[in-house]
């Protein structure tokens, strides 16, 4: 990969042997290995290690979870927040596992629509709740830095499962709780 980065530097007109760029191929390689580390992790296994029996059957929400991903079309950053809710069905999950699962899927080349679905489906499979809701509100650097260059525009996607999809009142409660998190 380091050789490829040197070639990219040359292609854009840079001199990879100049002082400021000497270690750039190594740093870029390390950065990409981290940003794509989600391929080596199993989100279902992560969650199943932190399931606990509970009589709680009310909505559990973790909101404003920062996420950083990479657009699979232009390999540029996606920066946003995720909001996740589920209604337990005999089991609850350790709260820290929800952001960890978001990180697993975010650290893969993505489109936001698929990222939202993957998070919801993984929680649904691992926890088997009455329902799951995931909303992501994110900025896409492929829209801001190039192309249409629309600064600060956001994309909002949702994935609803179980009672969140079947029951408007449940969905509305979730949306009301997270609405204060959306950018004004």
N, C-alpha and C positions, 0 to 999 in steps of 0.2 A: 504494500500500500504506500509506503514511503516513496518508492520510485514513481508511482503514479502521481503523488502530490507534487513531486519535483517537476514532472512533465506538465501538470496543470499550471504551476507557477511559470514555467517557460512559455506555455501556450498563451497566457494572458500578458506576456511581455516582461515578466520579472526575471531577475537573476537569482536563482536559488542558492548561489554561492555567496551572496552578499551577507554581511554580518547579521542583520535583523532576521534573515530567513533561514539561516543555517539549521536551526532546530525545528523549524516550522513543520517539515514533513513528519517528524516524530511526534510533535504536539498534536497535529491534526489527526494522525492515526490514533493516538490515545483518546482524543476527544470523540472520534467516531466510534471507537470500540465501546466507550461509555454510553454514548447516545443510542447505540443499537444493542445494548446489553439485554434488552427484553426478550430477545429470541432464545436466550439460554435459560429462561425462567418459566416455571409452570404456575400460573396464577391460581389454578384450582388447588394444587398442593399447598400453596402458601396459605390459602383460606382454610382448608380442611384441618390444618395444624392448630387453628385458633377458633374452633367452634365450641360453644358452651351451651349446655341445657339451660333453658329459661322459660318462665311462664309469660314473659312479656309478649304482648300481641299488638303493641302500639308502634307507630312509625318511628324508625330510627333514621336520623338524617346526619350526614357529615357533609358540610357545605364549604364552599370557598377553598377547595383543594387545588393548589397551584399545579399546573401541568405544563410540561415542555415536551413537544414532540417534533417530528420532522416530516414535512410534506413529501409524500412518495413521488410526486410529479416533478418538483423542482429541487428537492432536498434542501429546503429552507425551513426555518423554524415556524412552529405553531406554538403560540403562547396563550394560555388561558386558565380558566378555572372550571373545575368539575363539581357538581352537586349530586350526591348519591343518597338515595333513601331505600329502605326495605322494611317490610313488615314481617317480623319473625313468625316462624311456624314451629315452635318448640326448640329452636336453636338461635343463638346470637353469635356474631363474629367479633373477634377482637377489633376494636375500632381502628387501630393502626394498620390493619390488613387492607382496609379499603383504599387508602392512599398508595399502599404498596402495589396493589393490583392495578391501579391507574398508572403507576410508574412502569410496571411490566409492559403494558400495552402501549404506553406513550413512547417507550424506548425501542420502538420499531418504526420503520417507514410507514406512514399512515395517511389516511384521509380521515377527517374528523367524523364523518358519518359512520365509518366502520369502527373507529375507536370507541364511539359512544355505544354502539351495539355490542362490541366485544366485552366491554366492562359489564354491561347489564347481563349478558348471557353467562359470563363467568360467575358472577354473584348468584344468579338464579340457579346455576348448576351446583355450585359448591354448598350454598346455604339452604336451598330449597325453601325460600320464604313464601309468604302469601303473595308477595309482589315486590318488584324492584323498579326504581325510577332513576334514570341518569340523565342529567342535562349538562352539556358542555357549552361554555361561552368563550370563544377564542378568537385571537387575531392571527392572521396568516401573513407571514412576511412575503410570500409569493404574490400576494395582492398589494402589499404596501411598498415593497422595495423594487418591484418590477411590474410588468404588465399594466394593469389599470391604475396602479399607484394611489390607492384609496386609503389614506392614513387613518388609523384607528377604527376602521370598519370591523365589525365583529360578526361571527357566524355562530348561531345557536342551534344545537342539535339536541334531540331527546330520544330516549329509548325507554319504553314503558312495557312492563311485564306484569302479568297477573292482575291483582286488584287495582293497580295504578292505571291499567288500560281499560279494565272492565267497569270501574266505578268512578264516575266524574267527580264526586265529592272528595274521594281520596286523592285523585290527581290534582284537583283544585287546591286542596290543603297543602300539598307538597309545593305546588307552584307559588302559592301565597307566601310560604315560609322562605323560599329561596329568592323571591322577587327582589328583596332588598339588596341582593348580591349583584344584580345585573348592572352594567355600566350605564351611567346616565348620559 
